[in-house]
């Protein structure tokens, strides 16, 4: 399934990272510009409890944090266990539109 969303980017300090256990996130930017902060598996720190039914967990910190800037047509893929903080400001807050495609990770295991 996929979620289409439109919102204003924020400063990274105003956001928490998210991670998933059951789904792969394919985040495709349609309009605007966004920075996504992310980390490798097991780099999430200071995490809230897992919301199993909605497959997400929020975390306050990413160890060895990396960043990528998406422009329209670019995408990023986050595997289960990889924390990511999408929707961060590049230079100034701006409206963005994106689609997040959710793929059940178990489909990759044949």
C-alpha positions as CSV (number, residue, x, y, z in Angstrom):
1,X,0.0,0.0,0.0
2,X,1.1,3.6,-0.2
3,X,0.4,6.9,1.6
4,X,0.4,10.2,-0.3
5,X,1.2,13.2,1.9
6,X,1.7,16.9,1.7
7,X,3.3,18.9,4.6
8,X,5.8,21.6,5.5
9,X,9.4,20.5,6.2
10,X,10.7,21.1,9.8
11,X,13.9,21.5,11.6
12,X,15.4,18.1,12.6
13,X,15.2,19.0,16.3
14,X,11.4,19.3,16.0
15,X,11.1,15.7,14.7
16,X,11.7,12.2,15.9
17,X,13.1,9.3,13.8
18,X,10.9,6.4,13.0
19,X,11.6,2.8,12.3
20,X,9.6,-0.2,11.2
21,X,9.8,-4.0,11.8
22,X,7.4,-5.4,9.2
23,X,7.5,-3.0,6.3
24,X,10.1,-1.5,3.9
25,X,9.6,2.2,3.2
26,X,10.1,3.5,-0.3
27,X,9.9,7.3,0.0
28,X,9.5,9.1,-3.3
29,X,9.5,12.9,-3.4
30,X,7.0,14.4,-5.8
31,X,7.4,18.2,-5.2
32,X,9.6,20.4,-3.1
33,X,12.9,19.4,-1.4
34,X,13.5,17.5,1.8
35,X,16.4,16.2,3.9
36,X,16.1,12.7,5.4
37,X,18.4,11.8,8.3
38,X,18.9,8.1,8.7
39,X,21.1,5.4,10.2
40,X,21.9,1.7,9.9
41,X,20.2,-1.2,11.7
42,X,20.7,-0.9,15.5
43,X,21.6,2.8,15.4
44,X,18.2,4.0,16.9
45,X,18.6,5.4,20.4
46,X,16.2,6.6,23.1
47,X,13.2,4.9,21.5
48,X,9.6,4.9,22.6
49,X,7.6,1.7,22.7
50,X,6.9,-0.1,19.4
51,X,3.4,0.4,18.0
52,X,3.0,-3.2,16.7
53,X,-0.4,-2.7,15.1
54,X,0.8,0.3,13.0
55,X,4.4,-1.0,12.6
56,X,6.3,2.1,13.9
57,X,8.5,3.1,16.7
58,X,9.7,6.7,17.4
59,X,13.3,7.4,18.5
60,X,15.0,10.6,19.7
61,X,18.5,9.9,18.4
62,X,20.3,8.1,15.5
63,X,23.8,7.0,16.2
64,X,26.3,7.9,13.4
65,X,23.5,9.8,11.6
66,X,23.7,10.2,7.8
67,X,21.7,12.6,5.6
68,X,20.3,12.5,2.0
69,X,18.5,15.3,0.2
70,X,15.6,14.4,-2.0
71,X,14.4,16.4,-5.0
72,X,11.4,15.6,-7.1
73,X,11.7,12.1,-8.7
74,X,14.3,10.9,-6.3
75,X,13.7,8.2,-3.7
76,X,15.1,6.5,-0.7
77,X,14.5,3.0,0.6
78,X,14.6,2.1,4.3
79,X,14.6,-1.5,5.4
80,X,13.1,-2.7,8.6
81,X,15.2,-1.6,11.6
82,X,16.8,1.3,9.8
83,X,15.8,4.6,11.6
84,X,14.9,7.5,9.4
85,X,13.7,11.1,10.0
86,X,12.0,12.4,6.8
87,X,10.6,15.8,6.2
88,X,13.5,17.8,7.4
89,X,14.4,21.3,6.1
90,X,17.1,21.7,3.4
91,X,17.5,25.5,3.6
92,X,14.2,26.8,4.7
93,X,10.8,25.3,5.5
94,X,8.8,24.5,2.4
95,X,5.7,22.6,1.2
96,X,6.5,19.1,-0.1
97,X,4.5,16.3,-1.6
98,X,5.6,12.7,-1.4
99,X,4.4,9.2,-1.6
100,X,5.6,6.4,0.8
101,X,5.2,3.0,-0.6
102,X,5.0,0.3,2.1
103,X,6.2,-3.2,1.1
104,X,5.8,-6.1,3.5
105,X,9.4,-7.3,4.1
106,X,8.4,-10.9,4.4
107,X,7.6,-10.8,0.6
108,X,11.4,-10.8,0.0
109,X,11.8,-14.2,1.7
110,X,11.0,-16.9,-0.8
